[in-house]
Amino acid sequence: MDVDKQIAIAELRLDVIRQKISQIDLSWYPPDFLFSDAAKYFHMAIRNQMCDKLGEAVKLYNEQLFRNEHLSNQRKQISLAFTQCVLQAVTIDTIRSEGQATRNTIREEGSMTRGTIMAEGNATRSAIHAEGAASREQNERHHQQNRRDQGYW
């Protein structure tokens, strides 16, 4: 059978059902609840003796909708809180890694700085000793020259 024919037959059946429904007096039924989920809940509530009247079933249904919405919001909050915890864990891990890298850099640069300071200190000390030795030697020569000039030698 052709798909278009099947669709046409289904539409005809739907029109027949709509006509039958339009002939039913639904003035007794709450107009804000003309959908299958509500009707199914009302039927279940009355059949299971959760209530005696349709008005009570409507109240129970509204409470159920509120509970469902509340639970849905709680699930969303839990999901958001979980996502936030994951992001915080990633942030903490990044901070720890960066902190360790910074500490390593400080240690390396500190070692290099200490090495540079030690080398400069040794070079300065050697230069001071060399200048001191040269100065002492020059003073000694000058002193000897003065003694010769004064006739002590």
C-alpha positions in Angstrom: 0.0 0.0 0.0 1.2 3.5 -0.8 2.3 5.7 2.0 0.2 8.6 0.9 -2.9 6.3 1.0 -2.0 5.2 4.5 -1.7 8.8 5.6 -5.1 9.7 4.0 -6.8 6.7 5.7 -5.3 7.7 9.1 -6.5 11.3 8.7 -10.0 10.1 7.9 -10.0 7.9 11.0 -8.7 10.9 13.0 -11.5 13.1 11.7 -14.1 10.5 12.8 -12.6 10.4 16.3 -12.5 14.2 16.5 -16.2 14.4 15.5 -17.1 11.8 18.2 -15.1 13.7 20.8 -16.7 17.0 19.9 -20.2 15.5 20.5 -19.2 14.5 24.1 -20.2 17.0 26.8 -16.9 17.8 28.6 -18.3 20.7 30.7 -17.8 18.7 33.8 -14.1 18.2 33.1 -11.5 20.8 34.2 -10.6 22.7 31.0 -7.0 23.3 32.0 -6.4 19.6 32.2 -7.5 18.4 28.7 -4.5 16.3 28.0 -3.8 12.6 28.3 -1.3 12.7 31.2 -3.8 14.5 33.4 -6.6 12.2 32.5 -4.4 9.2 33.1 -3.4 10.5 36.5 -7.0 11.3 37.5 -8.1 7.8 36.5 -5.3 6.2 38.5 -5.9 8.4 41.6 -9.6 7.6 41.7 -9.2 3.9 40.8 -6.6 3.5 43.6 -8.8 5.3 46.1 -6.3 8.1 46.5 -9.3 10.5 46.3 -13.1 10.3 45.8 -13.8 13.3 43.5 -12.3 14.8 40.4 -11.5 18.0 42.3 -9.4 16.1 44.8 -7.6 14.4 41.9 -6.8 17.8 40.3 -5.3 18.9 43.6 -3.2 15.7 43.8 -2.1 16.1 40.2 -1.0 19.7 40.8 0.9 18.5 43.9 2.5 15.8 41.8 3.5 18.3 39.1 5.0 20.6 41.7 6.9 17.7 43.2 8.2 16.6 39.8 9.3 20.2 39.0 11.0 20.5 42.4 12.8 17.2 41.9 13.8 18.2 38.4 15.2 21.4 39.8 17.1 19.5 42.5 18.6 17.2 39.9 19.7 20.2 37.9 21.3 21.8 41.1 23.0 18.5 41.9 24.3 18.3 38.3 25.6 21.9 38.5 27.2 21.3 41.9 28.9 18.2 40.5 30.2 20.2 37.5 31.4 22.9 39.9 33.2 20.4 42.0 34.9 19.0 38.9 36.0 22.5 37.8 37.2 23.2 41.3 39.3 20.0 41.3 40.8 20.9 38.0 41.6 24.4 39.3 43.2 23.1 42.4 45.3 20.6 40.4 46.4 23.5 38.1 47.3 25.6 41.1 49.3 22.8 42.6 51.1 22.1 39.4 51.9 25.8 38.8 53.0 26.1 42.4 55.4 23.2 42.1 56.7 24.6 38.8 57.2 28.0 40.5 59.0 26.4 43.5 61.3 24.5 41.1 62.1 27.7 39.1 62.8 29.5 42.4 65.1 26.7 43.5 67.0 26.6 40.2 67.3 30.4 40.0 68.3 30.5 43.6 71.1 28.0 43.0 72.2 29.9 40.0 72.1 33.2 41.9 74.0 31.7 44.8 76.6 30.3 42.3 76.9 33.7 40.7 77.3 35.5 44.0 79.9 33.0 45.2 81.8 33.4 41.9 81.7 37.1 42.1 82.6 37.1 45.7 85.6 34.9 45.0 86.6 37.0 42.1 86.3 40.2 44.2 88.3 38.6 47.0 91.0 37.5 44.6 91.1 40.9 43.1 91.4 42.5 46.5 94.2 40.1 47.6 96.0 40.8 44.3 95.6 44.5 44.7 96.7 44.3 48.3 99.7 42.2 47.4 100.6 44.6 44.6 100.1 47.6 46.9 102.2 46.0 49.7 104.9 45.2 47.2 104.8 48.7 45.8 104.9 50.2 49.4 107.9 47.9 50.2 109.8 49.1 47.1 108.9 52.7 47.8 110.1 52.2 51.5 113.3 50.6 50.3 113.9 53.5 47.9 113.3 56.0 50.6 115.8 54.2 52.9 118.4 54.2 50.1 117.7 57.8 49.4 118.1 58.7 53.1 121.3 56.6 53.3 120.0 53.8 55.5 121.3 51.3 53.0 
